[in-house]
């Protein structure tokens, strides 16, 4: 049972998923750009040659320019359907399980969870969410890196993954990296809760700008800490670079070794510009929207609770009002019947007993 003013896990999950879909839809072009930057491999000192299918991007703006030039504006939204399905399912699962495990923790432990506990709760929720939702992330990464002329829909891309050498297990490619990356949302929401307690102590509901700032700061911290793992995960889930002649990576350490060998250690942070910008905007908008949606849910359920109580009172009053006439009616009908039965009983008694 949830207390008045609190949301059930599924309500919190819907609020989180709604915020994630809105935020990601608004900044989706940044997601395309950071993915393209993270999967390209350029050997140190090599002058990269452009081909009809493969383009080298020098920066975020260069990537936007070349994508629009060769694929049109729609190229910036390649794979958006799968991506939004992915963020909706992932965030629904994450916020649901985070709400469940946090409620269970606070039920048996007094006070708010500490920093270590927040990180652990976030990691558990993130791990459960990833297991169920990673196939969509794999398909989306493939869609985002498909060259012009080879674009496929959500189901066709999924079929392509299944028909590869990995089979059905290909849909869970990068699961280990994703599970390790559960520290990202754990750091994000752990930092969010800590910053909220420090900067806005005792405040249950934040203003939109407050939620945006806290979300942006917490996501930036998490992104900087986990960027090498993010790059490795994208490398695992997308098409292998042309230099590997179609041979996919097997593990995320293999991806990291390949990147360091060909581009140097700093390449593990490639794409961090759009990654940070995307994370900052998405998390800020997500938390701001989630706070508003949660508040809306609380208002809706409070209204429904009030309407229900009012209807119950009206029904009780109506029953009370109808009870008196009903009792009188039963009495008026029962008295003649009882008198008739009594008269018949008297008539049936033998004369000797009268």
DRENGURO-559392 format. One line per field, with one value per residue (C-alpha): chain; x negated, y negated, z negated. Coordinates in steps of 0.2 Angstrom, whole numbers. Example, Ala and Ser with C-alpha at 12.3 -4.5 7.8 and 13.67 -1.06 7.14 Angstrom:
BEGIN
chaine = [A:A]
xx = [-62:-68]
yy = [22:5]
zz = [-39:-36]
***
This chain:
BEGIN
chaine = [A:A:A:A:A:A:A:A:A:A:A:A:A:A:A:A:A:A:A:A:A:A:A:A:A:A:A:A:A:A:A:A:A:A:A:A:A:A:A:A:A:A:A:A:A:A:A:A:A:A:A:A:A:A:A:A:A:A:A:A:A:A:A:A:A:A:A:A:A:A:A:A:A:A:A:A:A:A:A:A:A:A:A:A:A:A:A:A:A:A:A:A:A:A:A:A:A:A:A:A:A:A:A:A:A:A:A:A:A:A:A:A:A:A:A:A:A:A:A:A:A:A:A:A:A:A:A:A:A:A:A:A:A:A:A:A:A:A:A:A:A:A:A:A:A:A:A:A:A:A:A:A:A:A:A:A:A:A:A:A:A:A:A:A:A:A:A:A:A:A:A:A:A:A:A:A:A:A:A:A:A:A:A:A:A:A:A:A:A:A:A:A:A:A:A:A:A:A:A:A:A:A:A:A:A:A:A:A:A:A:A:A:A:A:A:A:A:A:A:A:A:A:A:A:A:A:A:A:A:A:A:A:A:A:A:A:A:A:A:A:A:A:A:A:A:A:A:A:A:A:A:A:A:A:A:A:A:A:A:A:A:A:A:A:A:A:A:A:A:A:A:A:A:A:A:A:A:A:A:A:A:A:A:A:A:A:A:A:A:A:A:A:A:A:A:A:A:A:A:A:A:A:A:A:A:A:A:A:A:A:A:A:A:A:A:A:A:A:A:A:A:A:A:A:A:A:A:A:A:A:A:A:A:A:A:A:A:A:A:A:A:A:A:A:A:A:A:A:A:A:A:A:A:A]
xx = [0:-6:-3:7:-5:-16:-16:-15:-30:-20:-15:-32:-38:-25:-31:-49:-46:-35:-49:-62:-52:-49:-67:-75:-63:-69:-88:-88:-100:-113:-111:-114:-129:-137:-134:-142:-157:-160:-159:-171:-189:-204:-222:-234:-242:-231:-222:-204:-196:-178:-168:-150:-144:-157:-160:-173:-167:-179:-167:-149:-145:-154:-144:-128:-133:-138:-123:-111:-121:-121:-105:-94:-86:-78:-96:-97:-81:-87:-81:-70:-56:-66:-76:-60:-53:-70:-70:-52:-54:-71:-66:-49:-58:-72:-60:-48:-62:-71:-54:-51:-69:-70:-53:-58:-74:-66:-53:-66:-78:-74:-79:-85:-97:-115:-126:-132:-115:-108:-121:-118:-99:-101:-113:-101:-86:-97:-103:-85:-80:-94:-91:-74:-77:-94:-88:-80:-96:-106:-93:-94:-113:-113:-100:-109:-125:-117:-124:-113:-105:-105:-92:-81:-66:-65:-60:-71:-86:-82:-81:-98:-105:-97:-103:-121:-134:-128:-110:-97:-110:-115:-101:-109:-126:-135:-124:-140:-145:-127:-127:-143:-136:-122:-134:-129:-111:-116:-129:-116:-102:-113:-121:-103:-97:-112:-112:-94:-96:-111:-104:-86:-84:-67:-59:-48:-43:-56:-53:-56:-72:-78:-75:-83:-99:-100:-97:-110:-124:-121:-121:-137:-146:-140:-145:-162:-165:-158:-162:-175:-162:-149:-161:-165:-146:-142:-156:-150:-132:-135:-141:-160:-172:-176:-194:-188:-180:-163:-171:-162:-169:-167:-170:-171:-189:-192:-184:-194:-210:-207:-202:-218:-229:-223:-218:-226:-219:-210:-199:-190:-182:-177:-160:-160:-155:-138:-136:-138:-126:-114:-115:-114:-98:-90:-92:-88:-72:-68:-69:-60:-46:-46:-43:-29:-21:-22:-14:0:2:4:17:27:27:31:46:51:50:61:74:74:76:90:99:98:105:119:123:122:134:146:146:150:164:172:170:184:198:192:194:211:217:211:219:236:236:230:243:259:250:245:263:270:258:262:281:279:268:282:295:285:284:296:311:306:290:298]
yy = [0:-17:-32:-47:-58:-43:-34:-15:-7:-6:-24:-30:-19:-27:-44:-40:-32:-47:-59:-48:-47:-66:-70:-57:-62:-81:-77:-61:-69:-70:-51:-48:-59:-52:-34:-37:-46:-31:-17:-25:-19:-29:-23:-35:-46:-39:-50:-44:-41:-44:-31:-30:-21:-26:-44:-50:-63:-76:-83:-84:-98:-90:-74:-83:-92:-76:-66:-79:-81:-63:-56:-72:-78:-61:-54:-62:-52:-35:-21:-33:-21:-8:-20:-27:-10:-5:-21:-18:0:-3:-17:-9:6:-4:-16:-1:9:-6:-11:7:10:-7:-5:12:5:-10:2:12:-2:-18:-35:-38:-26:-32:-35:-17:-10:-22:-16:2:0:-9:5:19:10:6:24:31:18:22:40:37:22:25:33:16:7:19:16:-3:-3:7:-5:-20:-14:-7:-16:-25:-12:1:-6:7:6:12:30:32:26:38:52:47:49:66:73:68:80:76:82:77:73:58:49:49:44:32:38:40:22:16:24:16:0:1:-9:-24:-25:-20:-35:-46:-43:-41:-58:-65:-59:-65:-82:-84:-80:-93:-107:-105:-97:-91:-96:-83:-91:-101:-115:-111:-121:-113:-95:-100:-106:-91:-79:-87:-88:-70:-63:-73:-65:-47:-50:-56:-41:-28:-35:-21:-8:-17:-17:1:6:-4:5:22:19:10:16:20:7:10:14:30:36:41:49:44:40:53:44:26:27:33:17:6:15:12:-6:-10:0:-10:-27:-28:-29:-46:-38:-29:-46:-49:-56:-63:-80:-75:-61:-74:-86:-73:-66:-83:-88:-71:-68:-86:-85:-68:-72:-89:-79:-65:-77:-85:-69:-62:-77:-76:-57:-62:-76:-64:-50:-62:-68:-50:-46:-61:-57:-39:-44:-56:-43:-31:-44:-47:-29:-26:-41:-35:-18:-26:-36:-21:-10:-19:-17:0:5:-3:6:22:19:14:30:41:36:42:58:61:58:70:84:81:82:98:105:101:109:125:128:141:135:145:135:118]
zz = [0:4:-7:0:10:15:31:34:43:60:58:55:70:82:76:79:96:102:97:106:122:123:119:131:145:143:144:155:168:155:151:170:170:154:161:178:169:157:170:183:182:189:188:180:194:207:219:220:237:239:248:254:239:226:220:208:196:188:175:170:182:196:193:193:209:218:212:219:235:239:231:229:213:210:208:191:186:192:181:170:168:161:150:142:139:131:120:115:110:102:92:87:81:72:63:59:51:43:35:29:22:14:6:-1:-8:-17:-24:-33:-36:-45:-36:-18:-10:-11:5:6:4:17:29:25:27:44:50:45:54:69:71:71:84:95:96:103:114:122:139:143:140:151:165:163:163:180:187:183:191:207:223:235:247:234:222:214:202:184:188:203:193:179:192:199:181:178:195:191:184:166:169:156:144:155:148:131:138:126:111:100:105:102:85:80:87:74:64:75:70:52:52:60:48:33:37:40:23:14:23:19:1:0:11:7:-10:-16:1:8:25:35:47:65:66:50:57:73:65:54:68:79:66:60:78:83:68:73:91:88:76:89:106:111:107:117:132:130:129:145:154:148:154:170:187:186:194:212:207:198:214:206:191:175:158:145:129:123:118:136:142:130:135:154:151:141:154:169:161:144:126:128:142:128:125:143:145:127:133:140:127:113:122:125:107:100:110:109:90:86:97:90:72:75:85:72:58:67:73:55:48:61:56:38:42:53:40:26:37:41:22:18:31:25:7:12:21:7:-5:6:8:-11:-13:0:-8:-25:-18:-10:-25:-35:-22:-18:-37:-38:-23:-29:-46:-37:-27:-41:-54:-45:-40:-58:-64:-51:-57:-75:-71:-62:-76:-89:-78:-77:-96:-102:-112:-127:-128:-126]
***
